[in-house]
Amino acid sequence: MFIPLHDANSLKRIRLQYVTIGLILANVIIYFLTSFSSEQAQIATVYGLGYIPSVVFDTVDLPPDLELVPEDLTYISYAFLHGDIFHLGGNMLFLWVFGDNVEDALGHVKFLIFYLLCAIAGALLHGLVAPDSQVPLIGASGAIAGVVTAYLILHPRVKIWILAFARIPLRIPAYIALVMWILFQFAMFGIAGEEQISWACHVGGIIAGAILVVILRSRDVPLFDREIVTPHAVVVKQPSAVRPVEAEPSPRWGRQ
């Protein structure tokens, strides 16, 4: 639908979005570690760390050799696996553009909690929609959907650069692109069902993000912030009736 490129939205409360950067690095490292392993190891990783509703809901048993983590932990682990470089790149680009300002509004620790809870919510709704599914769910899309929704609620009027239809560069208010993106997720959830893409996971992340950003944001962070405007310099004229007093030279200290 669109590719986010950049937002002119500086950080106000933190110096560096190191949780966002850490999440991106973790996803990239895990992807390349699994990509260079054998095909059998890749399959084992997907089944062992992916979220499988029928396994989590105890209607199907996973073979013991594929049980890499407790099944409840797959509500989180699935979000660090990706099917290909485009799947990874798309999710990480959204996280890079929008994650820093959400982290700025929540703080480092609460942003990490927010991200993981959105991932959990995405997996949960996916499981509720398709409880008998034996296909592993992987990808950070649920968590990313939560981040996008939080950004929309925090900074709807900030201008962002996007590639519309992956070709046309546009600079538009965030709410135009992000509202359309969210509506598209709900529309596909109602129309397309659960095929290659889990729209339910996206919708679960959206709902969680909208609720959690209100609860977890810092007290001084407003909702629906306006675009940041840099004020123009104001020149204050010296009143003509008053002669300015000539400043005395300041004393010099030390060697000049």
N, C-alpha and C positions, 0 to 999 in steps of 0.2 A: 504493500500500500504506500509506504514512504520509508525513506532511510534517514534517520537523524544524523546531522553532521556536527552541529555546534550550537551552544546557547551562550549568550552574553550575560551570564548570571554568576557574579563573583561570590566567593565564600565569605560569610560574615562572622561565623562563630568558631570555625576550626581553621587551622592553617593548611592541613593536607587531608585529603579524603583517603586515608590509608586503609580503611576497611573495604571501600570500593575497589581500590587497587589490589588489595589482598585477595578479594573474591575473584577478580579477573585473572590474576596470576594462578590461583588455585585451579580454576576451570581450564585454563590453557595448559598448565603442567599435567593435569590429569588426562586431558585429551591426548596430548602427545605421548604420554607414557603408555596409554592403552592402544593408541594407533600403531605404535611400533612393536607391539606384541603380536603373537601368533593369532590366527583367526579363532582358534579354539579358546585362547585366553580372553580374547575380546568378547566372545559369546558368554563365557563364564562370568566376566565382569558385568556385562549388561544384565544377566539374569540374577547375579548375586547382589548387585547394588541398585538395580532398577526397581521401581515400584510396581509390583504385580498385585492387583486387587484381589484376585482369587486366593493368592498365597496369604496376604495380610488378613483377609477375612476367613481364613482357615477352611476354605472349600477345596483347596488343592495343596498338596505338600510338595515343596521344592526338594529335589534330590539333595542329599546331605553334602555332596561335593560342591554344590553351588551355593551353599549357605555361607556367604562371606561375612555378613553382619546380621544381628537380630532383625527379624522382619519389620519391626516397628521403626527401626532406624532408617529403613529405605524411604520413609516419608521425607528424609533430608538428603540421603546419599544420591538419590536419583537425579537431583538438581545439579550435580557436578559432573554428569556424563552427557556427552553429545554425540549425535549420529555421524556428523561430518563437519568439515571445516566451515561450511556456510551456516549450518545450524549454530555452531559455536560463535562464529564471527558476528552474526546478527544479534544474538543475545548479548554478547559482550559490548557491542557498539551501543546498544540501548542503555546498558548499565553504565558505560563510561560517560555518556552525554547527560543522563538524568540522575545517576546515583549520587554524584558528589553533593548536589544541593539538597537531596533528601537526607543524606548523612549529616550535612551541615545543620539541618533543622531538627534532627533527632538526637544527634550526638553519636559517637562512635559505637558504644556498646549497644545502645537501643536500636541503632540502625542494623547491626548484625542480627539482633533478635527479630526485628521487623522483617528482614530479608528471609530468614529461616522460617518464620511463621507464615509468610506468604507462600513459600515453597510447600509447606505442610498443607495449607489450605487448598492449594492447587491440586495436590495429590489426593486429598480427601474428597473433593468434589468429583474428581475423575473416578475415584473408586466407587462413590455412591451412584454415579451415572452408569458405570459399567462394572458392577461388582463381580461378575463371573469372568472378566477378562484375564487371560493368561499371557497377554502380551506386555512386556516390560515398558513402563513409562520412563523416559529419560529426558533431560533437558532442563535448563533454568527458566523456561518460559513463564511458569507460574510465579516465581519470585520476581522476574522482570516486569510482569504485568502489574504486580503490586507497586513496584518502584515507579512505573509510568503513571499510575493512578495517583500516587502520593504527590508526584511532581505537579500534576494537573491541579490538585486541590491546593497546593502551596503557591504555585507560580503560574496561574493560567494566562497572565498577560505578558509574560516575558517573551521577547522575540527569539525564535529559534530558526536555524538554517536546516532545511530538509531537502532531500531529493524526492520530489513527487513522482510516483510511478517509476522510481529508480533512474530518472533521466533529467527532470526539470528542477533546477535549483530555485528554491523559494525561501524568503525570509518572512515568516508569518507568526502571529501570536500563538503561543503553545496550545491554547485551548482549541484552536481550529483543528490542528493535526491530531491532538491527543483524544479529543472527544470523538472524532471520526474513527480513530483507531479502536477505541473502547466499544463504540457502537458496532463496529465490524466484528469484533470478537463475540459479542452477544448474538449478532445476526447469524454468524456461522455456527455458533453453539446450537441455535434453534433449527438451522436448516441442514447443515452438513452431517451432523452426528459425529460419531467417534470413528475416524478412519486413521489416516497417517498422522494427522495433527489432533491433539487432544484439546479441543476448544473449551471443554469443561475445566481443564487445568488452568487455562488462561482466565476464565471467568472466576474461578475460585480465588486466584491471585488478585484479581481486580477488586472483588468484594472485601477480601482481607486487607488490602492496601488502603482502601477508602476508610475502613473502620480504624485500623491501627495507627494511621498517621495522625488522626485526631487525638488518640489516647497517648501516644508516645512522644509527640513533638514537645520541644522545650516550651516552657511557660511563656516566654517572650516572643514566640514565633506565631505570627498571625496566619489565618487561613485566607486563601484567595488573595494573596498579595498582588500588588500591582507591579507593572514594569518598572524597573529601576531607572530613574531619570537623574542624570548628572546636572546639578543646578549651574546656571551661568554665573560667571564672576560678576560681582556688584562693585562698582567704583563709587566710593564715598568721597564727595568733594569737600575740600577744606572750606569752612565758612569764610567769606571775604572780609568780614568785620574783625576777624581774629587773626593776628599774625602768628604763624607757627613759631614755637620756640626752638631755636637751634640746639640740636642735641650736642652735649659735650662729648668729646671723644672718650671712648672707654679706655681704661688703663691697660697697658700692655704688660704681659707677664712672660717672663722667660725670654729665651733667645728668639729673635725674629729672622 
